[in-house]
Amino acid sequence: MTSVYEFTAKNIKGEDVPLSKYKGKPLIIVNTASHCGFTPQFTELQTLYEKYHDQGLEILGFPCSQFNNQEFEDMDKTLEYCQLNHGVTFPMFAKIDVKGNDIHPLFQYLITQQKGFLSDGIKWNFTKFLIDKEGNVVGRYAPQTPPLKMERDILKMT
């Protein structure tokens, strides 16, 4: 694979979405969880989305329960929680695995393109990947990095 545009993922309703739909737009791809200490990052992600969406930015949220089972089983509850508590309007996808034997191919690709600190794998919820308009992974941000700290790098692409 040569870019994120070659992948398909199921949206929160279970429908296949080709990521080529986002071709030509900068992206933030993030694994999320509704009951995590980093869950307030949804609010900052939404702030970035509102500020830069008109300039093309898309944020793609991928719920994951692999870290202390911190996500709802019912994806409707996940969506409702994100909308009611954090005002999320950016696209949310179906729950996936971001590590292990069943890692989603998109996240397998992401971790090979941008290495993490100490290890390549996803260590926790809210690992964020920045993708340029050509579909290249140009940045990786640790779970503890607030999304607003990505703003300077986002500005370079909008």
Kinemage of the C-alpha trace (Angstrom):
@kinemage 1
@onewidth
@group {chain A} dominant
@subgroup {mainchain}
@vectorlist {calphas} color= white
{ca met a 1} P 0.000 0.000 0.000
{ca thr a 2} L 1.246 3.450 -0.844
{ca ser a 3} L -1.294 5.740 0.826
{ca val a 4} L -4.237 5.723 3.222
{ca tyr a 5} L -6.508 6.161 0.209
{ca glu a 6} L -6.108 2.487 -0.640
{ca phe a 7} L -7.970 1.382 2.502
{ca thr a 8} L -11.626 0.891 3.271
{ca ala a 9} L -13.190 1.055 6.720
{ca lys a 10} L -16.686 0.538 8.036
{ca asn a 11} L -18.437 3.641 9.293
{ca ile a 12} L -20.305 3.597 12.577
{ca lys a 13} L -23.369 2.232 10.741
{ca gly a 14} L -21.345 -0.687 9.348
{ca glu a 15} L -21.159 0.621 5.774
{ca asp a 16} L -17.896 0.365 3.817
{ca val a 17} L -16.251 3.740 3.267
{ca pro a 18} L -13.296 3.930 0.866
{ca leu a 19} L -10.779 6.361 2.319
{ca ser a 20} L -10.213 7.583 -1.233
{ca lys a 21} L -13.344 9.624 -0.466
{ca tyr a 22} L -10.993 11.954 1.437
{ca lys a 23} L -8.428 12.287 -1.358
{ca gly a 24} L -6.895 15.761 -1.519
{ca lys a 25} L -7.739 16.594 2.110
{ca pro a 26} L -5.532 16.634 5.176
{ca leu a 27} L -6.671 14.033 7.709
{ca ile a 28} L -6.316 13.249 11.366
{ca ile a 29} L -6.896 9.563 12.037
{ca val a 30} L -7.311 8.735 15.719
{ca asn a 31} L -8.211 5.690 17.777
{ca thr a 32} L -10.744 6.747 20.389
{ca ala a 33} L -12.522 5.518 23.517
{ca ser a 34} L -15.512 6.976 25.313
{ca his a 35} L -14.417 6.085 28.877
{ca cys a 36} L -10.727 6.980 28.866
{ca gly a 37} L -8.753 9.603 30.745
{ca phe a 38} L -7.984 11.141 27.342
{ca thr a 39} L -11.652 11.251 26.265
{ca pro a 40} L -11.780 15.062 26.754
{ca gln a 41} L -9.570 15.207 23.631
{ca phe a 42} L -12.788 14.752 21.647
{ca thr a 43} L -13.542 18.405 22.445
{ca glu a 44} L -10.177 19.629 21.111
{ca leu a 45} L -10.495 17.426 18.037
{ca gln a 46} L -13.922 18.949 17.394
{ca thr a 47} L -12.435 22.435 17.833
{ca leu a 48} L -9.834 21.663 15.146
{ca tyr a 49} L -12.525 20.201 12.917
{ca glu a 50} L -14.695 23.310 13.187
{ca lys a 51} L -11.751 25.637 12.656
{ca tyr a 52} L -10.199 23.890 9.635
{ca his a 53} L -12.961 21.827 8.039
{ca asp a 54} L -13.763 24.617 5.561
{ca gln a 55} L -10.098 24.409 4.502
{ca gly a 56} L -10.449 20.662 3.889
{ca leu a 57} L -9.470 19.048 7.207
{ca glu a 58} L -11.220 15.791 8.006
{ca ile a 59} L -10.953 13.941 11.301
{ca leu a 60} L -11.710 10.224 11.320
{ca gly a 61} L -12.424 8.654 14.708
{ca phe a 62} L -11.971 4.904 15.179
{ca pro a 63} L -13.367 3.606 18.494
{ca cys a 64} L -11.351 0.844 20.124
{ca ser a 65} L -11.890 -1.263 23.265
{ca gln a 66} L -8.441 -2.841 23.440
{ca phe a 67} L -7.196 -0.670 26.287
{ca asn a 68} L -9.098 -1.575 29.465
{ca asn a 69} L -12.369 -2.036 27.552
{ca gln a 70} L -13.107 1.707 27.565
{ca glu a 71} L -15.622 1.790 24.709
{ca phe a 72} L -19.334 1.029 24.571
{ca glu a 73} L -20.356 -2.260 22.949
{ca asp a 74} L -23.221 -0.481 21.190
{ca met a 75} L -21.883 1.933 18.571
{ca asp a 76} L -25.083 4.017 18.764
{ca lys a 77} L -24.178 4.730 22.399
{ca thr a 78} L -20.667 5.706 21.338
{ca leu a 79} L -21.987 8.144 18.767
{ca glu a 80} L -24.572 9.568 21.169
{ca tyr a 81} L -21.936 9.999 23.886
{ca cys a 82} L -19.506 11.757 21.530
{ca gln a 83} L -22.190 14.097 20.197
{ca leu a 84} L -23.832 14.951 23.520
{ca asn a 85} L -20.713 15.309 25.654
{ca his a 86} L -18.190 16.684 23.158
{ca gly a 87} L -20.228 18.030 20.229
{ca val a 88} L -18.531 15.640 17.804
{ca thr a 89} L -19.628 16.104 14.203
{ca phe a 90} L -16.586 14.602 12.465
{ca pro a 91} L -16.943 11.084 10.997
{ca met a 92} L -16.834 8.174 13.419
{ca phe a 93} L -16.179 4.642 12.252
{ca ala a 94} L -16.993 1.162 13.560
{ca lys a 95} L -15.035 -0.185 16.504
{ca ile a 96} L -11.748 -1.780 15.414
{ca asp a 97} L -8.588 -3.358 16.781
{ca val a 98} L -5.474 -1.196 16.566
{ca lys a 99} L -3.023 -3.833 17.789
{ca gly a 100} L -2.633 -7.600 17.927
{ca asn a 101} L -3.623 -10.348 15.518
{ca asp a 102} L -6.807 -8.609 14.387
{ca ile a 103} L -5.318 -5.148 13.846
{ca his a 104} L -7.236 -3.249 11.188
{ca pro a 105} L -5.123 -3.018 8.000
{ca leu a 106} L -5.322 0.800 8.086
{ca phe a 107} L -3.690 0.936 11.516
{ca gln a 108} L -1.148 -1.701 10.519
{ca tyr a 109} L -0.187 0.633 7.675
{ca leu a 110} L -0.157 3.754 9.880
{ca ile a 111} L 2.232 2.261 12.434
{ca thr a 112} L 4.639 1.158 9.717
{ca gln a 113} L 4.689 4.675 8.261
{ca gln a 114} L 5.272 6.585 11.507
{ca lys a 115} L 7.125 4.877 14.303
{ca gly a 116} L 6.170 5.511 17.898
{ca phe a 117} L 8.382 6.384 20.827
{ca leu a 118} L 10.001 3.186 22.176
{ca ser a 119} L 7.767 0.911 20.075
{ca asp a 120} L 5.883 1.041 16.795
{ca gly a 121} L 2.567 -0.278 18.085
{ca ile a 122} L -0.348 1.730 19.425
{ca lys a 123} L 0.130 1.999 23.191
{ca trp a 124} L -3.176 3.594 24.195
{ca asn a 125} L -6.308 5.408 23.097
{ca phe a 126} L -6.023 8.721 21.248
{ca thr a 127} L -2.888 8.022 19.254
{ca lys a 128} L -3.245 10.530 16.424
{ca phe a 129} L -1.878 10.319 12.869
{ca leu a 130} L -1.652 13.327 10.559
{ca ile a 131} L -2.080 12.598 6.855
{ca asp a 132} L -1.243 15.070 4.075
{ca lys a 133} L -3.378 15.798 0.998
{ca glu a 134} L -1.585 13.060 -0.949
{ca gly a 135} L -2.444 10.390 1.616
{ca asn a 136} L 1.032 10.223 3.186
{ca val a 137} L 1.420 9.779 6.941
{ca val a 138} L 3.390 12.864 7.996
{ca gly a 139} L 2.989 12.867 11.765
{ca arg a 140} L 2.222 10.724 14.785
{ca tyr a 141} L 1.180 12.155 18.117
{ca ala a 142} L 1.133 10.340 21.438
{ca pro a 143} L -2.077 9.855 23.413
{ca gln a 144} L -1.000 12.481 25.938
{ca thr a 145} L -0.422 15.113 23.215
{ca pro a 146} L -3.413 17.469 23.207
{ca pro a 147} L -4.888 17.778 19.694
{ca leu a 148} L -4.480 21.563 19.711
{ca lys a 149} L -0.698 20.993 19.820
{ca met a 150} L -1.077 19.627 16.271
{ca glu a 151} L -2.391 22.950 14.965
{ca arg a 152} L 0.932 24.246 13.626
{ca asp a 153} L 1.395 21.079 11.577
{ca ile a 154} L -2.213 21.225 10.344
{ca leu a 155} L -1.720 24.812 9.184
{ca lys a 156} L 1.141 23.717 6.935
{ca met a 157} L -1.314 21.515 5.013
{ca thr a 158} L -4.453 23.643 4.749
